Amino acid sequence: MEWLHELFKKSPEMALFLSLAVGYWIGKIKFGKFQLGGVAGSLLVAVLVSQVGVQVDAGVKAVLFALFIYAVGFESGPQFFSSLGRQSVKEIILAAVMAATGLATVVVMARLCELDKGLAAGVAAGGLTQSAIIGTAGDAIAKLGLDAAETARLQANVAIGYAVTYVFGSFGAIIVCVNILPKFMGRTIRDDAIAAETAQQAGVKVLGPEQQEAAPSLVGRIYELVADPKRTIADIENANPATTITIERVKRDGKFVEVSPELVLRQGDIVLAVGRRDAVVASAPLLGKEVYAVDGMELTMQRREIVLTNKEFDRKTVDEIRKATAGGVRHGIFVVQISRMGKVLPMKPDTVVQSGDLVSIFGAEQDVKRVAAIVGDVIVPSAKTDFVYLGAGLVMGLLVGLLSVKIGSIPLTLGAGGGALLSGLLFGWYRAKRQTFGALPPSAVQLLKDLGLAGFVVVVGLSSGLQAVQTIRQLGLTIFGVGVVVTIVPMLLTMLFGRYVLRYGNTAIFAGALSGSRSANPAFGEVLDKAENSIPTVPFAITYALANVFLTLLGPLIVALV
């Protein structure tokens, strides 16, 4: 083991990546229907690796956690602010119930097991994974008027209780949120996350990565005119205003003819018609026989996202814009989707659009360029991250986290995590309104979340694992057992309260709210992984912010009641 100690002493980052690799491998193993998951697996492996002695700079943990929580906020900013209001009352109550049941559990177990004030406060800090309790409890102990030796002993016990219980505090929350809760609700996190996302998008079907419709709504078909229609292209395109198609190419006697609205089609012409499926099918009798694989009739279409900036369209309905726009402008362009702050708007005639809405258009390249110049700013697809915006957001969040307000003698602060989360929410919301800058691609967000959380958890395991095991050996399993109870019981009681009193019905939303009410970031990371979308993030953000306040207040209360 000495050689491992020397190896990790020279390269502590090796211990971090080893824990990640082995932890995620173990996390994939299924024990019946139970599965640890990558975060819990990494934590477990990190504790094992820590037994050879590993020193990881605390700054690494701080950086990784800041990246994770900022990315979470950035992704969910638009939905978060639109969700605030009366509908957030359930999250507020849930966070309060978690704090109250946590306090009651700690006090009862401390008295049953005869723990002193320091150990009780430490168990609360570790079992509830709220490190701020260490500070508030230590300050409260210092004000008890005890002699210096006793004060130092109790404050040291706070750290001991925290070290012994923190690892399971993280691990147990994952078990409850990811394994117990879905069984209790009778539905999986993924299924309910899809259902909630679909409802949130006004009934629009949400496709997952690499998925596409078998029968797409926009199609292109080639027809050979079997009769002389004696109609112009404009006549055919406007035959049914409600179901417009466009003729993109015409081939006559083996040669291509320039397409114009005035062009009169003839028998034997081969045309490429593009439009919505129902319109193309309805126009088939006018066009003739469908043919395939005609040389030169290929046409590349593209989809572009445009931020609406033209004030002439602001506060106008879809129908008003359609009527006010000349046919030559609209020609060859199909509006696929309109979204606002990440929410898809229904494509109805009375739908009102606003400046800042994201309009998705589909058409040939020249048509897309023409319309984009009129509508607004094109969002150019890019895999690059705007580090100016990312860095500014993190700096602002960390500055907010340094602010502190005292209630009596108790300092309350959002901390680095709460500050980064709040900043991420604000910067993500503003980015959704002004999408021409501040790019943070979905793949980059996912990497920040995955690496940030898993790395943070591994550093916790490497830093605390050895001390926790040594303390258990010295003091026995009593403190550890109390920590298990303090971790599990409040979560189960809050889960029952949330289901039967607050009437949570969606597993994904409930899991996000429950993990946030315990400020259980590792559990939330696993919930996100199971959901495969951002649905659990909004309830988590609300309860997490409240938990940072409610749970921090438990320190002096425990010192007073034990």
Backbone torsions as a table, in degrees:
resi	resn	phi	psi	omega
1	MET	NA	-24.8	-178.0
2	GLU	-63.1	-36.2	-179.1
3	TRP	-67.8	-33.3	176.3
4	LEU	-67.5	-40.3	178.2
5	HIS	-59.9	-45.3	179.5
6	GLU	-66.2	-37.1	179.6
7	LEU	-64.2	-47.9	-178.5
8	PHE	-73.6	-22.3	175.3
9	LYS	-68.3	-39.4	178.3
10	LYS	-75.7	-32.0	-176.0
11	SER	-140.5	76.1	180.0
12	PRO	-62.9	-26.1	178.5
13	GLU	-64.6	-24.9	177.1
14	MET	-64.6	-39.1	178.3
15	ALA	-63.6	-37.2	-179.8
16	LEU	-63.9	-50.5	-176.6
17	PHE	-72.6	-30.2	175.1
18	LEU	-63.9	-43.5	179.0
19	SER	-62.8	-40.0	178.3
20	LEU	-63.6	-47.4	-175.9
21	ALA	-64.6	-51.9	-178.1
22	VAL	-68.7	-38.5	-178.8
23	GLY	-62.4	-43.6	178.8
24	TYR	-70.6	-30.0	175.6
25	TRP	-66.6	-45.9	177.8
26	ILE	-65.0	-36.8	-178.5
27	GLY	-63.0	-20.9	179.6
28	LYS	-82.9	-15.1	-177.3
29	ILE	-73.6	132.2	179.3
30	LYS	-101.0	132.5	174.9
31	PHE	-109.5	88.2	-169.5
32	GLY	69.6	-121.2	176.4
33	LYS	-98.3	-2.3	-179.3
34	PHE	-87.9	137.9	179.1
35	GLN	-142.7	129.1	-178.1
36	LEU	-63.5	-45.6	-172.7
37	GLY	89.6	160.2	-173.9
38	GLY	-65.4	-39.6	-177.2
39	VAL	-68.0	-48.9	179.2
40	ALA	-64.1	-40.5	177.9
41	GLY	-61.9	-41.1	179.0
42	SER	-65.3	-38.7	178.1
43	LEU	-63.5	-44.3	-179.9
44	LEU	-62.5	-46.6	-179.8
45	VAL	-65.4	-38.0	179.4
46	ALA	-61.8	-39.1	177.4
47	VAL	-63.6	-40.8	178.6
48	LEU	-65.7	-45.0	-179.9
49	VAL	-63.9	-33.5	-177.3
50	SER	-63.8	-19.1	-176.0
51	GLN	-67.8	-18.2	177.0
52	VAL	-87.6	-5.8	179.3
53	GLY	91.9	100.3	-179.2
54	VAL	-132.0	131.4	177.1
55	GLN	-112.0	114.9	178.2
56	VAL	-116.3	129.7	-179.0
57	ASP	-56.5	133.4	-178.6
58	ALA	-62.5	-25.2	179.0
59	GLY	-63.2	-30.0	178.0
60	VAL	-62.6	-43.5	179.1
61	LYS	-62.1	-42.7	-178.7
62	ALA	-63.7	-42.6	-179.2
63	VAL	-65.8	-46.7	-177.9
64	LEU	-62.9	-42.1	-179.4
65	PHE	-68.0	-39.2	178.8
66	ALA	-61.4	-42.5	178.7
67	LEU	-63.1	-43.3	-179.3
68	PHE	-62.7	-52.2	-172.2
69	ILE	-72.5	-31.2	176.3
70	TYR	-66.4	-43.7	-179.9
71	ALA	-62.9	-38.3	176.8
72	VAL	-60.6	-47.6	179.4
73	GLY	-64.8	-42.6	-178.4
74	PHE	-60.1	-42.1	-177.7
75	GLU	-67.3	-30.5	-171.5
76	SER	-109.9	4.2	-177.8
77	GLY	-52.3	-50.1	-178.6
78	PRO	-59.4	-45.6	-178.8
79	GLN	-69.5	-34.2	-177.0
80	PHE	-62.3	-51.0	-175.2
81	PHE	-70.8	-29.1	176.4
82	SER	-76.0	-15.2	-178.4
83	SER	-94.3	-11.7	-179.6
84	LEU	-67.9	147.1	-179.6
85	GLY	137.6	-155.0	-177.3
86	ARG	-61.1	-28.2	-178.8
87	GLN	-70.2	-9.3	179.6
88	SER	-90.5	-2.4	-176.4
89	VAL	-59.6	-38.5	-178.5
90	LYS	-60.6	-41.4	-179.9
91	GLU	-65.4	-39.1	179.0
92	ILE	-62.5	-46.1	179.9
93	ILE	-65.1	-41.9	-178.6
94	LEU	-60.3	-43.8	179.5
95	ALA	-63.9	-37.9	179.2
96	ALA	-67.4	-40.3	178.8
97	VAL	-64.3	-41.5	178.2
98	MET	-60.2	-44.7	-179.9
99	ALA	-64.6	-42.1	-178.5
100	ALA	-66.4	-44.9	179.3
101	THR	-68.7	-33.8	176.1
102	GLY	-63.7	-44.7	178.5
103	LEU	-61.7	-47.0	-178.5
104	ALA	-62.2	-42.1	-179.4
105	THR	-64.3	-43.7	180.0
106	VAL	-62.7	-46.0	-177.6
107	VAL	-64.1	-45.5	-179.2
108	VAL	-63.4	-47.5	-178.4
109	MET	-67.2	-35.9	178.5
110	ALA	-63.7	-39.6	179.7
111	ARG	-73.4	-38.4	178.7
112	LEU	-65.2	-39.2	-175.7
113	CYS	-99.3	5.0	176.7
114	GLU	56.2	47.6	175.3
115	LEU	-84.5	144.5	176.8
116	ASP	-79.0	176.2	-175.5
117	LYS	-59.9	-38.5	-178.1
118	GLY	-67.2	-48.7	179.4
119	LEU	-63.5	-39.9	-179.9
120	ALA	-60.7	-45.7	179.7
121	ALA	-65.8	-39.0	178.6
122	GLY	-65.0	-39.9	176.7
123	VAL	-62.9	-39.4	177.7
124	ALA	-64.0	-44.0	-179.1
125	ALA	-62.8	-42.2	-178.7
126	GLY	-80.7	-46.6	-177.5
127	GLY	-64.9	-31.3	178.6
128	LEU	-100.6	5.6	-179.9
129	THR	44.8	48.9	176.0
130	GLN	-124.6	91.2	-174.0
131	SER	-60.8	-25.6	-178.4
132	ALA	-62.1	-22.1	178.4
133	ILE	-61.4	-32.0	178.7
134	ILE	-57.0	-46.2	-178.4
135	GLY	-68.8	-47.1	-177.3
136	THR	-69.1	-36.2	178.3
137	ALA	-69.9	-42.7	178.8
138	GLY	-61.2	-39.1	177.9
139	ASP	-66.5	-39.8	179.3
140	ALA	-66.3	-38.3	178.2
141	ILE	-63.5	-40.2	-179.9
142	ALA	-63.0	-23.5	-177.9
143	LYS	-94.6	6.4	-179.2
144	LEU	-77.3	-13.7	180.0
145	GLY	80.3	20.3	178.8
146	LEU	-80.6	165.7	177.3
147	ASP	-69.2	163.0	-172.0
148	ALA	-59.8	-39.5	-177.7
149	ALA	-66.6	-43.9	-179.6
150	GLU	-67.8	-39.6	177.1
151	THR	-60.8	-44.2	179.5
152	ALA	-64.2	-38.3	-179.9
153	ARG	-64.8	-46.4	-179.3
154	LEU	-65.1	-40.3	179.2
155	GLN	-67.0	-34.8	176.0
156	ALA	-66.7	-36.4	179.0
157	ASN	-66.0	-28.4	175.3
158	VAL	-60.0	-45.7	-179.7
159	ALA	-66.6	-37.3	179.9
160	ILE	-64.9	-49.2	179.5
161	GLY	-59.6	-38.5	179.1
162	TYR	-64.9	-46.1	-177.3
163	ALA	-63.1	-38.1	-176.6
164	VAL	-72.6	-34.7	-170.0
165	THR	-102.7	-13.5	-172.0
166	TYR	-65.9	-39.8	-176.4
167	VAL	-61.9	-48.4	178.7
168	PHE	-71.2	-26.5	175.7
169	GLY	-56.9	-40.1	176.9
170	SER	-74.8	-44.0	-176.2
171	PHE	-66.9	-44.2	-178.2
172	GLY	-63.7	-37.3	179.3
173	ALA	-64.2	-35.3	176.8
174	ILE	-63.8	-44.4	-179.0
175	ILE	-59.6	-45.2	-177.9
176	VAL	-66.6	-49.5	-173.2
177	CYS	-73.3	-34.1	-172.4
178	VAL	-99.9	-26.9	-176.4
179	ASN	-112.1	-48.8	-176.2
180	ILE	-75.0	-47.0	-176.0
181	LEU	-58.3	-48.7	179.2
182	PRO	-59.8	-38.1	177.9
183	LYS	-65.9	-40.4	179.7
184	PHE	-64.6	-39.8	-178.8
185	MET	-80.2	-22.2	179.8
186	GLY	81.0	11.7	179.2
187	ARG	-144.0	153.0	-178.6
188	THR	-82.5	157.8	176.6
189	ILE	-62.8	-41.4	-177.6
190	ARG	-63.4	-47.2	-178.2
191	ASP	-60.7	-43.9	-179.0
192	ASP	-73.5	-28.8	176.4
193	ALA	-66.0	-40.7	177.6
194	ILE	-65.4	-43.1	-179.5
195	ALA	-62.4	-42.6	-179.6
196	ALA	-67.5	-39.3	-180.0
197	GLU	-66.7	-39.7	178.3
198	THR	-64.0	-43.4	177.8
199	ALA	-64.3	-38.6	-179.8
200	GLN	-65.6	-30.4	-179.3
201	GLN	-91.4	27.9	174.9
202	ALA	57.1	38.7	176.4
203	GLY	86.0	-4.4	178.8
204	VAL	-70.0	131.7	-179.1
205	LYS	-66.9	132.0	-178.9
206	VAL	-100.0	120.0	179.0
207	LEU	-92.8	141.7	177.4
208	GLY	-83.0	177.9	178.8
209	PRO	-57.9	139.4	178.0
210	GLU	65.0	14.0	176.7
211	GLN	-101.5	148.3	174.1
212	GLN	-151.2	156.9	-178.0
213	GLU	-70.2	140.8	177.4
214	ALA	-69.5	-32.1	177.5
215	ALA	-121.3	86.0	-176.7
216	PRO	-62.5	150.7	-176.9
217	SER	-72.5	-28.9	178.4
218	LEU	-106.5	127.0	-175.7
219	VAL	-136.3	161.7	172.0
220	GLY	-126.8	132.5	-179.6
221	ARG	-135.5	150.9	-178.6
222	ILE	-107.5	131.1	-179.0
223	TYR	-126.9	148.0	171.3
224	GLU	-109.4	123.3	-177.7
225	LEU	-72.3	115.8	-176.1
226	VAL	-91.2	-11.9	176.9
227	ALA	-133.7	161.5	-179.9
228	ASP	-81.7	106.1	-174.5
229	PRO	-73.9	-23.6	-176.6
230	LYS	50.2	42.8	179.0
231	ARG	-131.8	151.2	174.7
232	THR	-82.7	167.4	176.1
233	ILE	-60.7	-39.8	179.1
234	ALA	-60.6	-38.8	179.5
235	ASP	-61.9	-44.1	-177.7
236	ILE	-71.3	-42.5	-178.8
237	GLU	-64.0	-32.1	-176.1
238	ASN	-106.2	16.3	-179.3
239	ALA	-59.2	-35.8	177.9
240	ASN	-134.6	97.6	-175.1
241	PRO	-56.2	-27.5	-177.5
242	ALA	-76.7	-20.0	-178.5
243	THR	-132.3	74.1	-174.7
244	THR	-74.0	140.0	168.6
245	ILE	-124.0	167.6	175.0
246	THR	-129.9	141.1	174.1
247	ILE	-94.1	112.5	-174.2
248	GLU	-92.9	-31.2	-179.4
249	ARG	-145.4	148.4	177.6
250	VAL	-134.1	130.4	178.1
251	LYS	-120.3	123.5	-176.2
252	ARG	-129.0	122.6	179.8
253	ASP	54.3	40.3	176.8
254	GLY	80.7	-0.7	179.6
255	LYS	-122.4	152.3	179.8
256	PHE	-85.3	140.3	-179.7
257	VAL	-111.0	138.5	179.4
258	GLU	-62.9	129.2	-177.0
259	VAL	-83.6	128.3	174.9
260	SER	-148.3	156.1	-178.6
261	PRO	-57.4	-30.1	-175.1
262	GLU	-85.2	-7.1	-176.3
263	LEU	-64.5	125.5	177.9
264	VAL	-89.0	123.9	-179.4
265	LEU	-79.6	152.0	-178.2
266	ARG	-126.3	163.7	174.7
267	GLN	-61.6	136.0	-179.4
268	GLY	92.9	-13.7	175.7
269	ASP	-62.4	143.9	174.6
270	ILE	-110.0	125.4	-174.8
271	VAL	-124.9	148.4	173.6
272	LEU	-104.5	114.4	179.7
273	ALA	-106.0	132.4	-179.9
274	VAL	-124.1	139.2	177.7
275	GLY	171.9	-173.0	176.2
276	ARG	-69.5	147.4	-172.1
277	ARG	-52.4	-46.7	-176.9
278	ASP	-64.3	-35.5	179.9
279	ALA	-69.5	-42.5	-179.9
280	VAL	-64.8	-42.9	179.7
281	VAL	-64.1	-41.6	-179.5
282	ALA	-66.3	-28.8	-177.9
283	SER	-87.1	-7.5	-176.3
284	ALA	-54.8	-41.1	179.8
285	PRO	-60.6	-28.4	178.6
286	LEU	-77.2	-22.5	-171.0
287	LEU	-99.1	-31.5	176.9
288	GLY	112.3	-135.3	-172.7
289	LYS	-96.1	132.5	177.9
290	GLU	-75.8	135.0	179.3
291	VAL	-126.8	167.6	-173.7
292	TYR	-133.8	156.6	171.7
293	ALA	52.8	53.0	176.3
294	VAL	-95.0	123.7	-176.8
295	ASP	-57.3	134.9	174.4
296	GLY	84.8	-4.8	-178.1
297	MET	-90.5	4.2	178.6
298	GLU	-70.9	143.2	178.8
299	LEU	-146.2	126.2	179.2
300	THR	-86.3	125.0	177.4
301	MET	-105.6	158.8	179.2
302	GLN	-140.8	154.3	177.1
303	ARG	-113.9	133.0	179.7
304	ARG	-132.4	144.4	175.9
305	GLU	-97.5	129.3	-178.6
306	ILE	-126.5	130.8	174.5
307	VAL	-82.4	121.9	-177.5
308	LEU	-70.0	116.4	178.8
309	THR	-123.7	-12.7	-179.7
310	ASN	-69.2	115.8	-175.9
311	LYS	-67.6	-17.9	178.0
312	GLU	-66.2	-23.4	-179.3
313	PHE	-97.1	-10.1	-176.0
314	ASP	-65.6	132.5	177.7
315	ARG	65.5	24.0	177.3
316	LYS	-106.9	151.1	176.1
317	THR	-79.1	162.3	178.1
318	VAL	-59.5	-41.1	-179.6
319	ASP	-65.4	-40.8	178.5
320	GLU	-62.7	-41.6	179.6
321	ILE	-66.2	-41.0	-179.8
322	ARG	-61.9	-43.2	-177.5
323	LYS	-72.3	-32.1	-177.0
324	ALA	-84.1	-9.5	-177.4
325	THR	-98.2	128.7	-179.3
326	ALA	-62.5	148.5	-179.8
327	GLY	-59.0	-34.3	179.4
328	GLY	-65.6	-28.2	178.0
329	VAL	-75.5	-42.3	-176.1
330	ARG	-76.7	-18.3	-171.3
331	HIS	-54.3	129.2	174.9
332	GLY	79.2	4.6	-176.4
333	ILE	-118.0	135.7	177.9
334	PHE	-125.9	126.6	177.4
335	VAL	-81.5	113.9	-176.0
336	VAL	-83.4	-40.1	-172.9
337	GLN	-161.7	146.7	171.6
338	ILE	-125.3	128.1	-179.2
339	SER	-131.4	153.2	-179.7
340	ARG	-134.9	119.1	-179.9
341	MET	53.9	41.3	177.2
342	GLY	83.5	-3.6	-179.5
343	LYS	-106.3	129.0	-179.0
344	VAL	-74.8	131.5	178.6
345	LEU	-92.2	145.9	177.7
346	PRO	-66.3	136.8	-179.5
347	MET	-84.2	72.4	179.8
348	LYS	-114.4	156.2	-179.5
349	PRO	-58.2	-31.5	-177.0
350	ASP	-93.5	6.9	177.2
351	THR	-68.7	127.9	-178.3
352	VAL	-94.6	129.1	178.0
353	VAL	-100.5	156.2	-177.3
354	GLN	-133.5	157.9	172.7
355	SER	-59.0	135.9	-177.8
356	GLY	99.0	-14.5	176.5
357	ASP	-65.3	149.6	179.1
358	LEU	-99.4	116.7	-177.5
359	VAL	-106.4	123.8	177.3
360	SER	-99.1	119.9	179.9
361	ILE	-117.6	154.7	-176.0
362	PHE	-132.9	133.0	178.7
363	GLY	173.3	-177.8	175.7
364	ALA	-67.8	157.4	-173.1
365	GLU	-55.5	-46.4	-176.9
366	GLN	-66.3	-34.5	178.1
367	ASP	-69.5	-40.2	179.6
368	VAL	-63.2	-43.6	179.8
369	LYS	-62.3	-41.3	-178.5
370	ARG	-62.3	-46.8	-177.3
371	VAL	-73.1	-36.8	-179.9
372	ALA	-60.4	-36.8	-179.8
373	ALA	-65.5	-23.1	-179.4
374	ILE	-91.5	-40.2	-172.2
375	VAL	-76.2	-49.3	-175.7
376	GLY	169.8	-144.1	-174.8
377	ASP	-97.3	127.9	179.2
378	VAL	-77.2	133.6	173.4
379	ILE	-86.8	108.8	-178.8
380	VAL	-79.9	120.4	179.4
381	PRO	-57.3	130.5	-178.8
382	SER	-152.1	144.5	176.9
383	ALA	-94.2	4.2	-176.3
384	LYS	-88.0	145.2	178.3
385	THR	-96.5	137.9	175.5
386	ASP	-82.6	94.1	-175.0
387	PHE	-71.8	-20.1	174.4
388	VAL	-63.2	-48.3	-178.8
389	TYR	-68.7	-43.0	179.7
390	LEU	-61.9	-48.0	-179.4
391	GLY	-64.0	-41.5	179.2
392	ALA	-62.6	-40.2	179.6
393	GLY	-64.2	-42.7	180.0
394	LEU	-67.6	-41.5	179.2
395	VAL	-61.5	-45.7	179.4
396	MET	-61.3	-43.6	180.0
397	GLY	-62.7	-42.9	-179.6
398	LEU	-68.7	-33.0	175.2
399	LEU	-65.7	-43.3	177.1
400	VAL	-61.4	-37.5	179.8
401	GLY	-64.7	-20.9	178.7
402	LEU	-80.4	-17.7	-178.9
403	LEU	-68.7	144.9	-177.9
404	SER	-141.6	137.9	177.2
405	VAL	-123.6	135.5	-179.0
406	LYS	-99.5	131.1	169.9
407	ILE	-109.0	102.7	-169.8
408	GLY	68.1	-120.0	178.2
409	SER	-103.9	5.8	-176.0
410	ILE	-97.3	116.1	177.5
411	PRO	-79.5	129.1	177.3
412	LEU	-114.1	133.0	-179.3
413	THR	-149.1	149.9	175.6
414	LEU	-70.1	-25.6	-175.9
415	GLY	73.1	174.5	-178.5
416	ALA	-61.4	-39.5	-179.3
417	GLY	-66.1	-49.0	179.7
418	GLY	-64.1	-39.5	178.8
419	GLY	-65.2	-43.7	179.4
420	ALA	-65.8	-36.2	178.0
421	LEU	-65.2	-47.0	-180.0
422	LEU	-61.9	-44.1	178.9
423	SER	-63.3	-42.2	178.1
424	GLY	-59.8	-41.4	178.2
425	LEU	-61.5	-46.9	-178.6
426	LEU	-65.9	-46.4	-178.5
427	PHE	-68.9	-34.9	176.7
428	GLY	-67.7	-38.9	177.6
429	TRP	-64.2	-44.9	-178.3
430	TYR	-68.6	-36.6	176.9
431	ARG	-61.2	-37.1	179.6
432	ALA	-67.0	-26.3	178.3
433	LYS	-84.9	-30.6	-176.7
434	ARG	-129.8	83.2	-168.8
435	GLN	-88.4	11.4	179.4
436	THR	-86.0	-3.6	176.5
437	PHE	-148.4	172.7	177.4
438	GLY	77.0	28.8	-175.6
439	ALA	-64.2	132.5	170.4
440	LEU	-139.6	90.5	-173.1
441	PRO	-56.1	150.9	179.4
442	PRO	-52.5	-38.2	179.7
443	SER	-65.8	-36.1	177.6
444	ALA	-69.5	-40.3	176.6
445	VAL	-59.4	-44.7	-178.5
446	GLN	-63.9	-40.7	178.7
447	LEU	-63.9	-44.5	179.2
448	LEU	-60.9	-40.8	-179.9
449	LYS	-67.4	-48.6	-175.9
450	ASP	-67.1	-52.4	-177.9
451	LEU	-69.2	-40.2	-179.0
452	GLY	-60.5	-50.6	-177.1
453	LEU	-70.2	-49.4	-177.8
454	ALA	-62.2	-42.2	178.2
455	GLY	-64.2	-40.9	177.7
456	PHE	-59.3	-47.2	-179.0
457	VAL	-63.7	-39.7	179.4
458	VAL	-63.9	-43.1	179.2
459	VAL	-62.5	-38.8	176.2
460	VAL	-60.6	-46.6	179.9
461	GLY	-64.0	-41.6	179.5
462	LEU	-67.0	-35.4	-176.2
463	SER	-80.7	-35.8	-172.6
464	SER	-106.2	-17.8	-173.2
465	GLY	-59.4	-48.3	-177.7
466	LEU	-62.8	-46.9	-179.4
467	GLN	-63.1	-39.5	-179.6
468	ALA	-62.9	-46.3	-179.3
469	VAL	-64.8	-42.3	179.1
470	GLN	-63.1	-40.7	179.9
471	THR	-66.2	-39.9	177.8
472	ILE	-62.0	-39.5	179.0
473	ARG	-64.0	-37.1	-178.0
474	GLN	-76.1	-43.4	-172.6
475	LEU	-102.7	-1.9	-177.3
476	GLY	83.8	-174.3	-174.2
477	LEU	-91.2	2.0	-175.7
478	THR	-58.6	-52.0	-177.2
479	ILE	-64.2	-41.1	178.5
480	PHE	-61.1	-44.1	179.2
481	GLY	-62.4	-41.2	177.2
482	VAL	-62.0	-40.3	178.6
483	GLY	-61.6	-38.9	177.9
484	VAL	-61.2	-44.6	179.5
485	VAL	-63.5	-44.4	-178.8
486	VAL	-64.7	-30.9	177.9
487	THR	-74.4	-48.0	-169.6
488	ILE	-82.7	-47.7	-171.4
489	VAL	-60.3	-49.9	178.8
490	PRO	-59.3	-35.9	-179.9
491	MET	-68.2	-40.7	179.2
492	LEU	-67.5	-42.3	178.5
493	LEU	-63.5	-42.2	178.8
494	THR	-66.9	-35.6	177.1
495	MET	-62.8	-44.0	177.9
496	LEU	-64.3	-42.7	179.6
497	PHE	-63.4	-43.2	-179.6
498	GLY	-64.5	-37.3	-178.1
499	ARG	-75.4	-47.0	-170.5
500	TYR	-96.7	-21.7	178.7
501	VAL	-102.7	-50.2	-179.8
502	LEU	-83.0	-12.0	174.9
503	ARG	63.6	41.5	171.4
504	TYR	-66.0	128.4	-179.2
505	GLY	-116.3	-16.4	-178.3
506	ASN	-101.6	121.4	-175.1
507	THR	-62.8	-41.1	-177.3
508	ALA	-66.1	-44.8	179.0
509	ILE	-65.8	-42.8	-179.9
510	PHE	-63.5	-42.3	-179.7
511	ALA	-63.7	-39.8	177.0
512	GLY	-63.6	-45.2	-179.5
513	ALA	-65.6	-41.1	-177.9
514	LEU	-66.8	-43.2	179.4
515	SER	-66.6	-37.1	178.4
516	GLY	-68.3	-36.8	-179.2
517	SER	-66.4	-16.5	175.8
518	ARG	-106.2	7.2	-173.3
519	SER	45.7	41.8	-175.1
520	ALA	-95.2	83.6	-177.2
521	ASN	-63.2	-42.4	177.5
522	PRO	-60.2	-40.2	178.7
523	ALA	-64.3	-41.5	179.4
524	PHE	-63.4	-38.6	177.5
525	GLY	-59.9	-41.2	178.2
526	GLU	-69.9	-35.5	176.5
527	VAL	-62.1	-44.5	177.6
528	LEU	-60.6	-40.4	-179.7
529	ASP	-62.8	-41.1	179.1
530	LYS	-70.7	-37.5	-177.1
531	ALA	-70.8	-35.9	-178.1
532	GLU	62.2	19.9	169.9
533	ASN	-155.3	-176.6	-172.1
534	SER	-96.1	12.4	-176.5
535	ILE	-55.9	-42.9	-178.1
536	PRO	-71.0	-9.1	-170.2
537	THR	-71.9	-40.6	-177.1
538	VAL	-62.6	-51.9	176.5
539	PRO	-62.1	-34.5	177.1
540	PHE	-62.4	-44.6	-177.2
541	ALA	-60.6	-38.9	-179.2
542	ILE	-69.2	-51.4	-177.1
543	THR	-70.5	-31.2	178.9
544	TYR	-64.1	-44.6	179.3
545	ALA	-61.8	-41.4	179.9
546	LEU	-70.0	-38.0	-179.3
547	ALA	-62.4	-35.6	178.6
548	ASN	-60.3	-29.5	178.0
549	VAL	-87.0	-53.1	-175.1
550	PHE	-60.9	-47.9	-176.9
551	LEU	-70.0	-32.0	177.5
552	THR	-62.4	-34.3	-179.8
553	LEU	-69.4	-14.8	-178.2
554	LEU	-68.3	-26.8	-177.4
555	GLY	-52.4	-62.4	-179.8
556	PRO	-66.1	-29.6	178.6
557	LEU	-66.3	-41.2	178.5
558	ILE	-65.3	-43.7	178.5
559	VAL	-60.1	-36.0	-178.5
560	ALA	-76.6	-33.4	-171.9
561	LEU	-93.4	-23.1	-177.2
562	VAL	-82.6	NA	NA
